[in-house]
Amino acid sequence: MVRHWLVKTEPDAFSIDDLKRLGRSSWDGVRTYQARNFMRDEMALGDWVLIYHSNAKPPGVVGLGEVVRTAYPDHTAWDPASKYFDEQSSPEDPRWFMVDVGYVETFPRLVSLDELRSHGEPGGVLEGVPIVSKSRLSVQPVSPDAFDAIVAMAGGKKRPRNRRKLPDGAPAPLPKVPGKRR
């Protein structure tokens, strides 16, 4: 069964429009262990990814992507010029990982954090969704029902739940390019 995720990005650094323009991008620079573990251990090809603009006015879910390449070492950790540099990470013993996310859709309307929270109360459709309570985590799982509810709130297209492989014609994985940053 396909999994559902919410990933955060700051639109000034990398927005849904940037993802649309590129078609796909590595999701680099994640530097919390729990978010890294989700990417490294649980994200799979074809998983749906809600794109959330953080540090925006208002912050909220703006679009949809999908995992098009599973976890691999985040090379930005090895680049001393990168703001994501980590001297304790190396190609031989990587500490940080990233996935590639492909663009699927920009939603007709933003679903703001306030709107998400309004549905996160006990008995609400988003009860228990991490964005409602743990808003600082940059990669977080979303239940299938919560995913469907958020997509519906945004006016997005309903997506199938059971799909593991990418559709025919999906782009090939990106080559590793040292120094590439979002």
DOPASE-774949 format. One record per residue (C-alpha): residue in one letter; chain; x, y, z. Coordinates in Angstrom, 3 decimals. Example, Ala and Ser with C-alpha at 12.3 -4.5 7.8 and 13.67 -1.06 7.14 Angstrom:
// DOPASE-774949
  residu  chaine         x         y         z
       A       A    12.300    -4.500     7.800
       S       A    13.670    -1.060     7.140
// end
This chain:
// DOPASE-774949
  residu  chaine         x         y         z
       M       A     0.000     0.000     0.000
       V       A     1.202     3.459    -0.816
       R       A     2.101     5.755     2.077
       H       A     1.299     9.423     2.437
       W       A     3.620    12.155     3.667
       L       A     3.779    15.855     4.328
       V       A     7.081    17.622     3.656
       K       A     7.890    21.207     4.473
       T       A     9.806    23.688     2.425
       E       A    10.310    27.411     2.745
       P       A     8.944    28.962    -0.443
       D       A    11.733    31.571    -0.534
       A       A    14.263    28.721    -0.752
       F       A    12.285    26.166    -2.776
       S       A     8.590    26.434    -3.634
       I       A     5.963    24.298    -5.322
       D       A     6.552    26.512    -8.383
       D       A    10.242    25.546    -8.345
       L       A     9.283    21.876    -8.152
       K       A     6.840    22.336   -11.034
       R       A     9.484    24.097   -13.145
       L       A    12.083    21.371   -12.475
       G       A     9.650    18.456   -12.639
       R       A    11.490    16.749    -9.787
       S       A    14.105    17.550    -7.175
       S       A    16.149    16.003    -4.425
       W       A    14.713    16.794    -0.984
       D       A    18.020    17.720     0.598
       G       A    18.974    19.534     3.771
       V       A    16.801    17.574     6.217
       R       A    18.691    17.655     9.501
       T       A    16.457    16.062    12.110
       Y       A    16.870    12.390    12.870
       Q       A    13.174    11.517    12.932
       A       A    12.559    13.163     9.538
       R       A    15.716    11.518     8.153
       N       A    14.536     8.130     9.389
       F       A    11.170     8.557     7.670
       M       A    12.927     9.331     4.386
       R       A    15.618     6.676     4.761
       D       A    13.540     3.822     6.145
       E       A     9.927     4.323     5.116
       M       A     9.455     6.419     1.988
       A       A     8.969     4.286    -1.122
       L       A     8.562     4.858    -4.847
       G       A     5.125     6.194    -5.679
       D       A     4.318     7.438    -2.178
       W       A     2.249    10.627    -2.231
       V       A     3.808    13.782    -0.764
       L       A     1.848    16.844     0.351
       I       A     3.999    19.942    -0.178
       Y       A     3.722    22.406     2.708
       H       A     5.049    25.954     2.563
       S       A     6.422    26.831     5.985
       N       A     7.692    30.236     7.054
       A       A     5.087    31.772     4.741
       K       A     2.090    33.997     5.325
       P       A     0.008    31.976     5.736
       P       A     1.812    28.646     5.997
       G       A    -0.040    25.711     4.485
       V       A    -0.352    22.830     2.056
       V       A     0.016    24.061    -1.527
       G       A     0.431    21.014    -3.729
       L       A     1.250    17.392    -4.317
       G       A     4.326    15.440    -5.282
       E       A     5.374    11.815    -5.298
       V       A     8.513     9.957    -4.315
       V       A    10.376     9.227    -7.562
       R       A    13.661     8.046    -6.038
       T       A    14.124     6.360    -2.687
       A       A    16.623     7.431    -0.056
       Y       A    20.269     7.994    -0.857
       P       A    23.007     9.919     0.999
       D       A    22.571    13.688     1.116
       H       A    25.812    14.939    -0.424
       T       A    25.201    18.505     0.824
       A       A    26.405    17.262     4.223
       W       A    29.900    16.763     2.730
       D       A    30.204    20.199     1.135
       P       A    31.918    22.691     3.483
       A       A    30.370    25.559     1.487
       S       A    26.826    24.242     2.073
       K       A    24.664    25.520     4.901
       Y       A    23.804    21.825     5.401
       F       A    27.442    20.780     5.929
       D       A    28.014    18.243     8.715
       E       A    31.639    17.435     9.461
       Q       A    30.618    14.147    11.076
       S       A    29.039    12.869     7.848
       S       A    31.080    11.380     4.996
       P       A    30.506     9.375     1.791
       E       A    31.833     6.321     3.641
       D       A    29.565     6.876     6.658
       P       A    26.658     9.131     5.647
       R       A    24.558    10.580     8.438
       W       A    21.901    12.316     6.312
       F       A    19.709    11.070     3.478
       M       A    17.318    12.508     0.919
       V       A    14.709    11.307    -1.546
       D       A    13.696    12.744    -4.900
       V       A    10.207    14.205    -5.174
       G       A     8.420    14.636    -8.496
       Y       A     5.848    17.335    -9.181
       V       A     2.224    16.191    -9.485
       E       A    -0.104    19.134    -8.881
       T       A    -0.424    22.636    -7.487
       F       A    -3.672    22.768    -5.564
       P       A    -6.372    25.278    -6.567
       R       A    -6.266    26.669    -3.043
       L       A    -3.857    26.695    -0.124
       V       A    -4.978    24.821     3.002
       S       A    -3.609    26.976     5.797
       L       A    -2.182    25.692     9.052
       D       A    -5.096    27.354    10.863
       E       A    -7.566    25.432     8.686
       L       A    -5.671    22.178     9.267
       R       A    -5.741    22.797    13.021
       S       A    -9.477    23.482    12.934
       H       A    -9.978    19.891    11.740
       G       A    -7.467    18.432    14.211
       E       A    -9.618    18.575    17.307
       P       A   -10.787    15.316    18.933
       G       A   -13.098    13.582    16.499
       G       A   -11.936    15.805    13.622
       V       A   -10.779    14.299    10.336
       L       A    -7.196    15.442    11.035
       E       A    -7.040    14.320    14.664
       G       A    -3.562    12.934    15.346
       V       A    -1.974    14.344    12.181
       P       A     1.503    15.555    13.175
       I       A     1.281    18.938    11.414
       V       A    -1.543    19.820    13.792
       S       A     0.512    19.054    16.909
       K       A     4.218    18.652    15.932
       S       A     4.460    21.435    13.432
       R       A     8.280    21.604    13.544
       L       A     8.947    18.186    11.956
       S       A     9.913    18.703     8.284
       V       A     8.916    15.218     7.055
       Q       A     5.931    13.504     8.616
       P       A     3.529    10.676     7.865
       V       A    -0.117    11.376     7.086
       S       A    -2.866     8.751     7.293
       P       A    -4.683     7.903     4.046
       D       A    -7.934     9.410     5.373
       A       A    -6.201    12.623     6.454
       F       A    -4.408    12.807     3.087
       D       A    -7.731    12.455     1.224
       A       A    -9.308    15.113     3.454
       I       A    -6.476    17.608     2.879
       V       A    -6.519    17.045    -0.891
       A       A   -10.313    17.555    -0.887
       M       A    -9.995    20.768     1.179
       A       A    -7.445    22.044    -1.348
       G       A    -9.664    21.195    -4.315
       G       A    -7.098    18.687    -5.597
       K       A    -7.724    15.549    -7.630
       K       A    -8.530    12.363    -5.733
       R       A    -5.568     9.971    -5.886
       P       A    -5.495     6.153    -5.780
       R       A    -4.339     4.576    -2.539
       N       A    -3.009     1.297    -3.910
       R       A    -0.102     1.924    -6.193
       R       A     3.478     0.967    -5.619
       K       A     5.258     1.534    -8.901
       L       A     5.489     4.757   -10.799
       P       A     3.338     5.108   -13.895
       D       A     4.765     4.293   -17.302
       G       A     6.926     7.103   -18.596
       A       A     8.062     8.202   -15.131
       P       A    11.367    10.065   -15.274
       A       A    14.599     8.201   -14.625
       P       A    16.392     8.880   -11.324
       L       A    18.480    12.033   -11.178
       P       A    22.239    11.573   -11.193
       K       A    24.055    12.520    -8.012
       V       A    25.426    16.016    -8.520
       P       A    27.813    17.219    -5.819
       G       A    26.984    20.717    -4.635
       K       A    23.374    20.752    -5.860
       R       A    21.184    22.574    -3.384
       R       A    17.522    23.478    -3.210
// end
